[in-house]
Amino acid sequence: MRERQILDDVAARAAGLGLDPDSVTAVFRDQIEANKLVQRGLYARWDAHPDERPTERPDLAKEVRPALDLITTRLLAALQETAPVRADASCGPRLYTEATLSAYGHRLDVLHLKGLGRALPSVCAADRHGPDAA
C-alpha cells in the first residue's frame, strides 16, 4: 500500500517536472527493491548474529519518513538535471564506472554491493521516452 502511494506520488511529481512518469517510476521501483534486498539481508544477518542487531530503532514517522521524503525530492531533481546525460548512449558504462568507484570508496560489503546493483538498471533508461528521445 505505502509502496503504491510512493510510486503514484513520484509519477505525478515527475510529470510536473517534465519527466516521463513511467521511467521515473521505474527508477523509484528499483530503489525500493534495492532497499528490500538490503533490509532482508540485514535481518538475516541479525538473526544469525543477534549481537550485531541495533539496540535502538529509529522513529518511522519522525526520522525515517522525513529523511525518505527529502531523498525523494533530491532524486527527482537529480533525474531532471541529468536527463540529457541519462539519455546518452554512454550512460550505462559511465554509471557503472562511477558506481564501482563509489562502492570502493565507501567500502561497501557484499550485501550493499548487491543493493547498489539492484538500484541501477533503470537509471539510464529513465526518460528515454520523453519528448527529446531519439
C-alpha positions in Angstrom: 0.0 0.0 0.0 2.7 2.5 1.0 4.8 1.5 -1.9 2.0 2.2 -4.4 1.4 5.6 -2.8 5.1 6.5 -3.2 5.1 5.4 -6.8 1.9 7.3 -7.6 3.3 10.4 -5.9 6.6 10.3 -7.8 4.8 9.7 -11.1 2.7 12.8 -10.5 5.7 14.9 -9.5 7.7 13.6 -12.4 5.0 14.8 -14.8 5.2 18.2 -13.2 8.9 18.3 -13.8 8.6 17.4 -17.5 9.9 13.9 -16.9 8.3 10.7 -18.2 6.3 9.3 -15.2 6.7 5.7 -16.2 10.5 6.0 -16.5 10.8 7.8 -13.2 8.5 5.2 -11.5 10.9 2.5 -12.8 13.8 4.2 -11.1 12.0 4.5 -7.8 10.7 0.9 -8.1 14.3 -0.2 -8.4 15.3 1.9 -5.4 12.5 0.3 -3.4 13.5 -3.2 -4.5 17.2 -2.5 -3.6 16.1 -1.3 -0.2 14.1 -4.5 0.3 17.1 -6.6 -0.7 19.4 -4.9 1.8 16.7 -4.9 4.5 16.1 -8.6 4.2 19.9 -9.3 4.2 20.3 -7.2 7.3 17.5 -9.0 9.1 19.0 -12.4 8.1 22.4 -11.2 9.4 21.0 -10.0 12.7 19.1 -13.3 13.1 22.4 -15.2 12.6 24.3 -12.8 14.8 22.0 -11.2 17.3 24.9 -9.3 18.9 25.1 -7.2 15.7 21.5 -6.1 15.8 21.0 -2.4 16.6 19.8 -1.8 20.1 17.5 1.2 19.1 15.0 1.6 16.3 14.7 5.0 14.6 11.2 6.6 14.8 9.4 5.9 11.5 7.2 9.0 11.5 9.7 11.5 12.9 13.0 10.3 11.5 12.7 7.8 8.7 9.9 9.1 6.6 11.0 12.7 6.6 14.5 11.6 5.5 13.0 9.5 2.7 10.8 12.4 1.6 13.9 14.6 1.4 15.7 11.9 -0.6 12.7 11.6 -2.9 12.8 15.3 -3.7 16.5 15.3 -4.3 16.4 12.2 -6.5 13.6 13.8 -8.6 15.7 16.9 -9.0 18.7 14.9 -9.9 16.7 12.9 -12.5 15.5 16.2 -14.0 19.0 17.7 -14.0 20.7 14.6 -15.5 18.0 13.8 -18.2 20.3 14.5 -21.1 23.2 12.5 -19.7 21.0 9.6 -18.9 19.6 9.6 -22.4 23.2 9.4 -23.9 24.5 6.1 -25.2 27.4 6.3 -22.8 25.2 6.5 -19.7 25.4 2.8 -18.9 29.2 2.4 -18.9 29.7 5.7 -17.1 27.1 4.9 -14.5 28.6 1.5 -13.7 32.1 3.0 -13.6 31.0 5.7 -11.1 29.1 3.1 -9.1 32.2 0.9 -8.9 34.3 3.8 -7.7 31.7 4.9 -5.2 31.3 1.3 -3.9 35.1 1.1 -3.5 35.3 4.5 -1.8 32.6 3.6 0.6 33.9 0.1 1.2 30.5 -1.5 0.6 30.1 -5.0 1.8 28.6 -7.7 -0.5 25.1 -7.1 0.7 25.2 -3.4 -0.1 27.0 -4.1 -3.4 24.0 -6.2 -4.4 21.7 -3.5 -3.3 23.6 -0.9 -5.4 23.5 -3.2 -8.4 19.7 -3.7 -7.9 19.2 0.1 -7.7 20.8 1.0 -11.0 19.2 -0.8 -14.0 16.6 1.8 -14.9 18.6 4.9 -14.3 19.9 5.2 -17.9 16.6 4.2 -19.4 14.8 6.9 -17.4 13.1 9.5 -19.5 14.2 7.9 -22.9 10.6 8.1 -23.9 10.4 11.8 -23.3 9.9 14.5 -26.0 13.7 14.7 -26.8 14.2 10.9 -27.0 15.9 9.7 -30.2 
